[in-house]
Amino acid sequence: MKFRNIINNYVECNEFEISYKNKKIKIYYYDEIESFSEKKIKIKKDNLIYMIIGSNMIIETMFKEYLIISGNIYKIVLENDNE
């Protein structure tokens, strides 16, 4: 991570975060959505991929800073993109 990004993250509080509340997942400061379907959504941050597995999932809200996923969420799996 570049020094500039570290300072910006500290000043602007741009830390990656996943929260689960009211049967919805809210993901803050992600890099990109790698893929999505109603059963699996892959979110990328740095060299890590967060795979959300469930059923009837939709991306309910999507902004640059965060997104909200709703549906029947079963688990979140962490993958390393370098493998």
N, C-alpha and C positions, 0 to 999 in steps of 0.2 A: 504494500500500500504506500502511496506517495505521501510525503510529509504534508503537502497541501491538503490532501484528503483527510488526514488525521486531524489537522487543525479545524477544517470545515465541519467535520463530524462532531468535534468537541463544542465548537461555538454554536452551531446550528442544531445540535442534537439529532444528527442524521444516522443514528444507530439502527441496524437491522433488528427487527423484533417480530415475533409471531405471538399473537394472543388469541385465546379461544374463549368466547363468551356468547351466551344465548344461541348455541348451536351454529355459530359462525366463526370463521377464522379471519383475522385481520392481520395482514402482513405489511409492515412498514419498511420503506427504503430498500426495496428489492432492485436487482439489476434488470432482469427480464423474465418474461414468461416463456419457458422453453417449449412447453406443449400443454395442451389441455383437452380433456374429454369429460364426459359425465362421471367417469370412474377414476380418473387419474389426472392430476394437475402438477406440473413440474415448474418450480420457481427457482431461478438462479440468483445467487449472491456470491460475488467473488468466484472462487473455484468450487463452490459447494452447490449442490442441487437438492432442494427440499421437495420431496415427492409426497403430495397429499393424496391419500387413497380413500375412496368412499363410493357412494352411489348418488345419483341425481344431483351432482354438484354443478353449480354455476358460479361464474364470476359475476357477482351482484353489483359491485362497484369497482371502478378501476381509475385511479389517478396516478400521477407520476410518483407521489409520495407513499401511497398505500393502495392496497386492494382488499376487497372483502369477498370471501368465498362462503357460500351457504350450501346446504344439502346434508346428506347423511355422511358424516366424516368418521372414518374408522381409525386411521392412524396417519402419522407423519414419519417418513423415512428420510434419513440424511445420507446423501451419496457424495463421493468426492469426484469431481469432474475429470481428474487426472487419470483415473483408472480405465 
